[in-house]
Amino acid sequence: MHDGGYMFGGYWGLGAVIHVIVWVLILAAIVGVTLLLARSFGGGGRGDEERGGPSSALDQLNERYARGEIDREEYLQRKKDILER
């Protein structure tokens, strides 16, 4: 039987499976590189909390107040300062 000169039994044999696998790997690599580049240029989608922004500062302030490290007056003043930033 003639396979048309293709390796692995022509396009409809094992060659087709290998062809699909190679293209899936190429597309996965392109997507992976794109995601890595997007994250490295600041497009990681991180919120204020992960960057140490206002919500993180408020969380720390709430914890200090809950532990009794600061009194109510200091808590309210610092909370006001944080929210005004």
Long-range contacts (C-beta under 8 A, 24 or more apart in sequence): 54-82, 54-83, 54-85, 57-82, 58-82, 58-83
